[in-house]
Amino acid sequence: MVGETERDGMTWYECEQCGLLFDNRDDALHHEENCDAEEPAYIQ
């Protein structure tokens, strides 16, 4: 499930498995479906 947080006056969507933040909920949902729960090797 994607979490929601507010930072710098913006809403961010967080992958609850690895903690990666997205500014778009759909991107976060798509990522989470394929997340292997490891820290990302790169930032999208």
ABEGO torsion letter per residue (X at the ends): XBBBBBBGGBBBBBBAAAGBBBABAAAAAAAAAABAGBBBABBX
